[in-house]
Amino acid sequence: MKFIRIILGKIILLLNFVFSPRGVKRTPEAQQQADQKAQTMQLYQFEACPFCVKVRREMKRQSVNIALKDAKNDSVARDELLVGGGKVKVPCLKITQGGEEKWMYESSDIVSYLQKEFA
């Protein structure tokens, strides 16, 4: 089963590379504003997880550079996710606003949030 998951993960990454979405074009001022908003966010993810790929593709479509945390290979990121979010489940978007942290799970919810915030 693990072997199949590894093969499928590599296929998903290859297809994502070949069919990478185009980013939105913004004025320099609008892009700077989007970059500032993105600095308040971190995405906890696994590289080959199809739901994480879905979120990263939306990040590319919206031309935002949200910090990526590898919760599979980085034990510090994994512990942050467990302590802050309450469970090790990816993708998870950590949003820090006004000193408060919000942990958003579910790829569809994250994609909707990114579309709302950066469209």
Secondary structure, DSSP 8 states (H G I E B T S, - for coil): -HHHHHHHHHHHHHHHHHT--------HHHHHHHHHHHTTEEEEE-TT-HHHHHHHHHHHHTT---EEEETTT-HHHHHHIIIIISS--SSEEEEEETTEEEEEESHHHHHHHHHHHH-
